[in-house]
Amino acid sequence: MDFGPGIVQEDEFLTPEECAHTSRQVLALEKHWEPRLGPYQFATLGCAAYLDGESDYAEKSGELNPLMQQTFHTIYERLRLYFSRILQAEAYYDNAYAYPGFHLFKFEGNEISQDRPADRSHFDYQFAKVFPDFASTPSTPLTFTVPIEEPSGGSSLEMWDLRPEGHAEIHYEHREYARTHPSKNVAYSIGRIYTHDGLNLHAMGPIPPGTTGRRMTLQGHAFRTERGWLLYW
């Protein structure tokens, strides 16, 4: 399967019933959620390299991996088999790295009227934090999302035609670029898996005014190693 500039692959992954079951499991672990900064009620379940990769990643991964693996082992095995198939190489986990986890947003109908995905646009550079030798062993990184719950306004991915090689050319002002250039929107559907290389500028899609409910997604990455594709977050 090909990945590269602007490509988002999607496939069936979980049934609606499996999503509902997963949601109940995540909600039952609320005491393990970690509140995060942001304009909405945002939390994570699991250790995320882009948030915890500077100093706490190893410790948090070690603490949370047993809980995550015990609770979501069925999904993790399905992820492993899925990526082994589409990448035609072994996909695996390593306890030194965080297992895929969950983004959790709660909306109560009083969000700002002018939500702008450009203001949260980013590249997925988290692999540089957890694989210090990535530059000497070039690898195509992958990012995947599985929507588990959607709020009233739906959920989506916003993507711009800007790659890392163009980042320096605009003096790293990627959010200004996003505000002034067109983007494409990829609508999500519950239970499908969406995979891209994370290296197009991208963001969580727009939140319409008056949105209520929860946006829950399973999140993770894959990184090519000598053994195969390491699945982590």
N, C-alpha and C positions, 0 to 999 in steps of 0.2 A: 504494500500500500504506500502511495506517495504522500509525502508531506513537504511543505515548502511555502513560499510566499503566498499568503492569502488563502491557503487551503484549510478547510475545516471538514474533517470526515465525521460522519455520524452513522450510528447503527442502533438497532434495538439492543437493550441490555437488561432492564428490569421490567417486570409486569407492574401494572398499577397496584396489584395486591402486594407485591414485594416492596414497592415504594412505601406503601402505607405501613407495612411491618417495620421497615427500616426507620421510618419517621418515629414510630413508637419507641424503638430502641434508642434513638438519639435523644428523644424527649425524656426518657427514663434516666439518662445520664446527665441531666441538666447541672447537677452539682459539679461536674467536671468541665463544663463549658468555661471558656475564658473570654471575658468581655474585651473588646478591642476598640480602638479609637475610630471615629468616623461620624458622619452626619446622621446615621441611622442606628437603630439598636442592632449592633453587629457583634457576633461572638463566633468563636471557633470551638470545635471539638477535635482535639488532636494537636500535634505539634506541626507548625508550618514553617518551612525554611525561610520564606520571605519575611516572616514576622519574628521568628525566633532563631535565625541563623547566625547572628553575630556572636552570641556568648552562651545562650541557654539551650541551644538545639540538642546537643548530645544528652544533657541531663533530662530535659523534658521528654525526649524520645524514649529514653530508658524507662522513665516513669509511666508513660502513657501507652507504649506499645503493647504490653501484656493485656491491658484492658481493651484496647482497640482490636487486637487480634482475637481475643476470646469472644467479644461481642459480634464482630463483623466478619468472622472467618469465612462464612459462605460467600459473601460478596468479594472478599479478597481473593479467594480461589477462582471465582468467576473472572475477576479482572486479570489474574495471572494467565488463565487459559485464553482469554480473549486477546491479550496483547501478544502472547506466544504465537497465536494463529496469524494475526494480521501483520506482525513484524517478522514472521518466519524465523524466529530465534527464541531462545529460552527467556521468559520473563520471570523475575524472582524478587523476593524480599530479603532484606538484610537488617537484622535487629539494631545495627549501628545507625540506621536511618529511620525517620518517622514513617509510619504506615499512612496511607492516604486518609484524609480526615474530612471534616465537614465545615462549610460556611453556613452561618445562620444569621438571617436578617429578619427582623420583625417590623412590620409597618402597621400604623394605626390610623391612617387616613389623614394625617396632618403633616405630611412631608412637604418640603419646599416646593413651590409651584414651578420653579425653573430648574429641574434636575438636569445636570449636564454630564453625560458620561465622560466628556473630554477632561473634566476636572479630576477624574480618577484613572486616566489612561496610564498605561505602564507597559514595559516589556517584562517577560518572565526571565529575569537574570538570577533567580535564586540558586541555580546550579553552581554559580561561581562562589557562593558562600559555603556550600557543603562538599564541593569537589575541588579542592585547591589546585589540583593539577590539571583542571579541565582544559587549560590553554595548550598544554603539551600533548593532550590526547583529544583532539577535536571530535565532537559527537553531536549529532542532531538531538537536541532535547525535545521532549514532548510534554504537553499539558493536556489533561483531560478533565471533563466535568460531566457529572450525571445529576440532572435535576431530580430531586426527591419530593419536594413540595414547591408549589408556585403560589405567589400572592395573587390578588384579584386582577392585577394588571399584567399578569404573565411574567415571563423572564426571558432574557436574551443575552447575546454577546455582541458588543460593538467592536469593529475592527477597522483600522486605518492602513493605508498603503505606505507604511513607513517601517523600514527594517533597521537593525542595529548599525549597519554600515552607513546609514543616513543620519544616525543620531548625532554623531560628532559634527556633521556638516551644518546642522541647525543649532549648534552650540548647546546641545542637550536640553533645548527648550521644547520638549515633546508635548507638553500640555498646551502650549501656545499653538503648536502645529495642529494638534487635534481640534482646537477651537476654530481654526481657520481653514480646515480642509475637510472634504466629504468623507464619510465613513459608510461601511455597509453593516447591516444589522442581520444577525443570525438568530432567528426565533428558536427558543428551546421548547422541547416537549418532555413531559414527565417520563422518566424511565429510559430515555435514550442516552447514549454516550457520545460526547462531542470531543474530538481530539484535534489539536493543531500543534505547531512547533513552539508556540508562545513567543515567537520573535517578530511577529507583526505587532505594532502598537495596538493595544486592545484594552477593553474595560467591560465591567458589568453594564448591561444595557440600561436604557432609560427607565426611570420609575415614574409612571404617570401620577399626576396629582390625585389624591384621594385613595391611593392604593392601600389596601388592608391585607392582613394575613402574613404568612411566613414564606420566605425564600430559603429553602434548604437544598444544598447541593453537596454531593460527594466530589472532592477535589484531589488531584494528585498529579504526579509527573512521572516520566520515564527517562532514564539516562543510560546510554549505551556504555557498557564496560566490556572487559575481556571475556567475562562469563556470559553476558547476554544483555538484557534490558532490566535494570534495577528500577522497581516501582517504589516510589516514596512520595513524601509531601514536604 
